[in-house]
């Protein structure tokens, strides 16, 4: 997966979560009754919605970084070459 594709996917997720937050906050602003009864929960859900997307992106980047570093270490350490073979003695 290229950086461009990964970034595009994370931006779509972030856009969706920000849209959800906007709908919830707009609902509070216009006075939707069931949102006004739960103001604290609405703000908490809004915060968690955006935080979850950002946390997922950070965890995904960390996992990809660890995998890339592990692959670089495996590639950087070549297999040892076999030592010199013993020459059979001719005297018997």
DAKA-V57581 format. One record per residue. OMEGA is omega in degrees with one decimal (* if undefined). Layout:
omega:OMEGA
omega:OMEGA
//
This chain:
omega:-179.0
omega:179.8
omega:-178.6
omega:179.2
omega:179.9
omega:-179.8
omega:177.5
omega:179.1
omega:179.1
omega:178.7
omega:176.2
omega:178.5
omega:179.4
omega:177.5
omega:178.3
omega:179.8
omega:177.3
omega:176.2
omega:177.0
omega:177.9
omega:-179.3
omega:178.9
omega:-180.0
omega:-179.5
omega:176.8
omega:176.3
omega:175.0
omega:-176.8
omega:-179.1
omega:172.8
omega:175.7
omega:-171.1
omega:-176.1
omega:174.3
omega:179.8
omega:177.6
omega:-177.0
omega:-176.8
omega:-178.2
omega:-179.7
omega:179.6
omega:178.1
omega:178.5
omega:178.2
omega:178.7
omega:179.3
omega:-178.4
omega:-179.0
omega:179.9
omega:-178.9
omega:-179.5
omega:179.4
omega:-180.0
omega:178.4
omega:178.0
omega:179.0
omega:179.5
omega:179.2
omega:178.3
omega:177.9
omega:179.4
omega:179.6
omega:178.8
omega:177.8
omega:178.5
omega:178.4
omega:179.5
omega:178.8
omega:179.0
omega:178.6
omega:179.0
omega:178.8
omega:179.4
omega:179.9
omega:-176.9
omega:-179.1
omega:-178.3
omega:177.8
omega:179.2
omega:178.6
omega:177.4
omega:-179.9
omega:-179.9
omega:-179.9
omega:177.6
omega:179.5
omega:180.0
omega:-179.4
omega:-178.8
omega:-178.2
omega:177.1
omega:*
//
